[in-house]
Amino acid sequence: VTDLPASYDAMVLEVAGELPVRTERPMPQIGPDDVLVRVGASSMNYHDVVNLLGLIKGPLPRVPMSDGAGEVVAVGEGVANISPGDRVMGAFYPSWHSGRPTPENKREVPGDACDGWLQQYVRVPASSVVTAPSHLSDEQAATLPCAATTAWSSLEVGKVTGGDVVVTLGTGGVSLFAMQLARARGATVIATTSSDAKIATARAAGAGHVINYREQPEWWREVRRISPSGADLVIDLGGEQTLAGSIAATRMDGTVAVSGVLSGFGAASIPVAQVMTRNIRLVGVTVGSVDDHRALSAAVAEAGIVPHISHSFSWEDLGEAMRVMQAGEHVGKIAVTIG
Ligand SMILES: NC(=O)c1ccc[n+]([C@@H]2O[C@H](COP(=O)([O-])OP(=O)(O)OC[C@H]3O[C@@H](n4cnc5c(N)ncnc54)[C@H](OP(=O)(O)O)[C@@H]3O)[C@@H](O)[C@H]2O)c1
């Protein structure tokens, strides 16, 4: 490709806990199995906030942000299935191609262990990119890799199908996608939120019922009132403070996807006897493989799902994006556009 610039800009973390600094870098050479992507957008996850706060140990300097989407501008000579002009997303676990997770295939997360997507160009193995749904912009597609794949994997561990009852907690990125994807499977969604102002958005995303968990701290009782035998799947995103409630909301032989730590990642006190006597499965979920991401992307395309983005920031305004996420002002996703 001849029209590529000799250099490009990246946002680089130099000191743990400080905001990244705009830095000029030489354009990378691609290997035979690589693709070069001109990045249009990234998106912010709770995970990225933890990383940007300096709480994830990784090499410095490094480019943060696990999510990204853009246009392929060059491919290595051994790449057969991707062409310049294709629009792709990066995978959260580029080395976990398919099958079961292992310590090895989960070791590398862009932004943590190696450079992430907050840069104008990214060189990645062709095996790690996923074709973006054609109805989505880069900004929208960049919200899928972490949050939407996690929502998808959580529904998969619960084997959710038409007529099932799914409970989601809060109205963040993972939960909004879980509502949209569960509705597309024909499930009934019961959502929770701390804010009446967010109820309409949850309903539009697919929630048939919304419970305010501030007004009803024992929200699982309300789940049981709506669905007396309990939910087939609860996607627990609270962790420490919510796991016991999620178990109480789950039906016999149902599943709790242990997918988040919003209220703390320490020890949760759980009703062990209930888990045992009601044959409940507690399944840890970490995003998913590249194949899971592909399946999610196909489902988004098939159902015509459009990610709910409540805020969009330039990559120069990353600090403000972090503030909004930490304050919980957003609903669904926060997009970050690359300048
Ligand atoms: N396992 C994985 O693979 C994976 C992948 C992605 C994310 N995660 C984890 O999943 C969690 C959610 O991630 P996200 O990116 O969706 O976060 P997010 O967009 O920041 O979600 C924040 C929202 O969650 C709700 N919330 C906060 N505390 C809550 C609580 N104690 N109980 C119920 N809801 C609560 C609030 O919604 P309301 O204002 O409506 O109450 C808040 O606005 C995080 O812990 C993240 O680390 C895990």
The ligand as an SDF file (V2000), in Angstrom:
LIG
                    3D

 48 52  0  0  0  0  0  0  0  0999 V2000
  -16.4630  -11.2320   32.7330 N   0  0  0  0  0  0  0  0  0  0  0  0
  -16.1310  -10.5320   31.6630 C   0  0  0  0  0  0  0  0  0  0  0  0
  -15.6600  -11.0420   30.6660 O   0  0  0  0  0  0  0  0  0  0  0  0
  -16.3860   -9.0900   31.6790 C   0  0  0  0  0  0  0  0  0  0  0  0
  -16.3550   -8.3330   30.4970 C   0  0  0  0  0  0  0  0  0  0  0  0
  -16.7730   -7.0230   30.5390 C   0  0  0  0  0  0  0  0  0  0  0  0
  -17.1010   -6.4780   31.7680 C   0  0  0  0  0  0  0  0  0  0  0  0
  -16.9940   -7.2240   32.8900 N   0  0  0  0  0  0  0  0  0  0  0  0
  -17.3460   -6.6950   34.1850 C   0  0  0  0  0  0  0  0  0  0  0  0
  -18.7500   -6.5300   34.1990 O   0  0  0  0  0  0  0  0  0  0  0  0
  -19.0750   -5.3940   34.9580 C   0  0  0  0  0  0  0  0  0  0  0  0
  -19.8870   -4.4680   34.0850 C   0  0  0  0  0  0  0  0  0  0  0  0
  -19.0710   -3.9850   33.0490 O   0  0  0  0  0  0  0  0  0  0  0  0
  -19.6220   -2.8500   32.0970 P   0  0  0  0  0  0  0  0  0  0  0  0
  -18.5260   -2.5410   31.1340 O   0  0  0  0  0  0  0  0  0  0  0  0
  -20.9560   -3.2170   31.5950 O   0  0  0  0  0  0  0  0  0  0  0  0
  -19.7240   -1.6790   33.1680 O   0  0  0  0  0  0  0  0  0  0  0  0
  -20.4440   -0.3090   33.1060 P   0  0  0  0  0  0  0  0  0  0  0  0
  -20.9200   -0.0090   31.7190 O   0  0  0  0  0  0  0  0  0  0  0  0
  -19.5640    0.6680   33.7740 O   0  0  0  0  0  0  0  0  0  0  0  0
  -21.7290   -0.5600   34.0330 O   0  0  0  0  0  0  0  0  0  0  0  0
  -22.0170    0.3720   35.0210 C   0  0  0  0  0  0  0  0  0  0  0  0
  -23.4860    0.2500   35.4380 C   0  0  0  0  0  0  0  0  0  0  0  0
  -23.6830   -0.9150   36.2220 O   0  0  0  0  0  0  0  0  0  0  0  0
  -24.6850   -0.6760   37.1900 C   0  0  0  0  0  0  0  0  0  0  0  0
  -24.2070   -1.0010   38.5360 N   0  0  0  0  0  0  0  0  0  0  0  0
  -23.1760   -0.4510   39.2060 C   0  0  0  0  0  0  0  0  0  0  0  0
  -23.0760   -0.9930   40.4270 N   0  0  0  0  0  0  0  0  0  0  0  0
  -24.0700   -1.9090   40.5210 C   0  0  0  0  0  0  0  0  0  0  0  0
  -24.5130   -2.7810   41.5320 C   0  0  0  0  0  0  0  0  0  0  0  0
  -23.9170   -2.8330   42.7260 N   0  0  0  0  0  0  0  0  0  0  0  0
  -25.5810   -3.5740   41.2850 N   0  0  0  0  0  0  0  0  0  0  0  0
  -26.1870   -3.5460   40.0910 C   0  0  0  0  0  0  0  0  0  0  0  0
  -25.8320   -2.7170   39.0810 N   0  0  0  0  0  0  0  0  0  0  0  0
  -24.7740   -1.9180   39.3000 C   0  0  0  0  0  0  0  0  0  0  0  0
  -25.0580    0.7880   37.0840 C   0  0  0  0  0  0  0  0  0  0  0  0
  -26.2560    0.8570   36.3000 O   0  0  0  0  0  0  0  0  0  0  0  0
  -27.5390    1.6110   36.8770 P   0  0  0  0  0  0  0  0  0  0  0  0
  -27.1620    3.0550   36.9750 O   0  0  0  0  0  0  0  0  0  0  0  0
  -28.6000    1.3370   35.8920 O   0  0  0  0  0  0  0  0  0  0  0  0
  -27.8150    1.0390   38.2210 O   0  0  0  0  0  0  0  0  0  0  0  0
  -23.8850    1.4000   36.3270 C   0  0  0  0  0  0  0  0  0  0  0  0
  -24.2320    2.5300   35.5680 O   0  0  0  0  0  0  0  0  0  0  0  0
  -17.7470   -4.8320   35.4630 C   0  0  0  0  0  0  0  0  0  0  0  0
  -17.5020   -5.3480   36.7400 O   0  0  0  0  0  0  0  0  0  0  0  0
  -16.7380   -5.3580   34.4790 C   0  0  0  0  0  0  0  0  0  0  0  0
  -15.4600   -5.4830   35.0360 O   0  0  0  0  0  0  0  0  0  0  0  0
  -16.6520   -8.5010   32.8680 C   0  0  0  0  0  0  0  0  0  0  0  0
  1  2  1  0
  2  3  2  0
  2  4  1  0
  4  5  1  0
  4 48  2  0
  5  6  2  0
  6  7  1  0
  7  8  2  0
  8  9  1  0
  8 48  1  0
  9 10  1  0
  9 46  1  0
 10 11  1  0
 11 12  1  0
 11 44  1  0
 12 13  1  0
 13 14  1  0
 14 15  2  0
 14 16  1  0
 14 17  1  0
 17 18  1  0
 18 19  2  0
 18 20  1  0
 18 21  1  0
 21 22  1  0
 22 23  1  0
 23 24  1  0
 23 42  1  0
 24 25  1  0
 25 26  1  0
 25 36  1  0
 26 27  1  0
 26 35  1  0
 27 28  2  0
 28 29  1  0
 29 30  1  0
 29 35  2  0
 30 31  1  0
 30 32  2  0
 32 33  1  0
 33 34  2  0
 34 35  1  0
 36 37  1  0
 36 42  1  0
 37 38  1  0
 38 39  2  0
 38 40  1  0
 38 41  1  0
 42 43  1  0
 44 45  1  0
 44 46  1  0
 46 47  1  0
M  CHG  2   8   1  16  -1
M  END
$$$$
